[in-house]
């Protein structure tokens, strides 16, 4: 026995204590992955092939590896906190330098970019002004806070039931101001080119022909004439039903209805297609089952959320949602080959392999959970037990040095 074995044991035990202490220190660090010290025995090179008779000369630290197991997920009040449930890393950009992290604590900087506490920008697929993702190459994600542009109404979808038992109106011709000249009416808000809202009314008049209904329209109280060459004041459409109450008229009504804009500065008229597909004429009361239109006014960004697939959806004051971008994740063939940089970040190396970038839930990548963070995966109880064991190992190696010292003292004292 020599001092070398004991010294190597002390060094290895000290390294193990360092790793355990680092784990304990980071037991509350979001996204932290615990480390494990791995050891290897040491033998002197032998030119004679001593084989089983050779005594080792101590121990060395083979490597310190991080355990990329899943940490617990804890809810938070910040919608920009995002946890990864499964494999993968957030891909970050720091002025062109790409790093990776599991800590999903993000915030918005003054320019609207999603950043971590160190200022690195979260990357993903950005969206254009129409909400279409640009999936070529991931780049820094920014939240566009501009107002959502208005969308002019182009189509109204109405699913109605017209009461087959209704009587023919007692007053003719149709007069929107006289309720006795029509059987039923509906109203829906439509939007002009500037996003101004106006009311489009439709009126339904039963005719003497079985299963036949005339449709009239008005915008903000002004009757709309049918498209030329029809005569002013005529109905804009005719709905016919068979003896089973099924609509037989070709839908939607063509040509489109020219709705006059009532707001100053908007396009004077805008065409709106009326679609009555699936409407019926049954022996029950008049009802409006569906009355939808595809226009909306402008809206301001009221908030946004990040979905499990990384999709960032903005919510606007006009009730619309818009795709603002999509977070991407990166995976590695050998995560243990990543180089830890501190600040919860890693960089790729030749040992880790090239990153495989994709959207969450694809391949081996996990899913995202917003308003949540991934806790450290350190098992504090286990680490404290490991700390006691490592301390005993250190003490035992110190005893081997003490024993070697006693042996040498005995030799020195020989006469």
Secondary structure, DSSP 8 states (H G I E B T S, - for coil): --HHHHHHHHHHHHHHHHHHHHHHHTTTSTT---EEEEEEEE----SS--GGG----EEEEEEEEE------EEE-S-TTBEEEESB-EEEEEETTEEEEES--B-EE-TTSBEE-TTS-EEEEEEE-TTS-EEEEEEEE-B---S-B--B---EEEEEEE--TT----SS-S--TT-GGG-SEEEEEEEE-TT--EEEEEEEEEE-SSTTEEEEEEEETTEEE--STTS-TTS-SEEEEB-TTSBB-S-SSEEEEEEEE--STTS-SEEEEEEE-TT-B--SS--EEEEEEES-B--B-EEEEEE-TTSEEEEEETTS-EEEEEEEEEEE-S-GGGSEEEETTEEE--TTT---EEEETTSTTB-EEEESEEE-----HHHHHHHHHHHHHHHHHHHHHHHHHHHHHHHHHT--
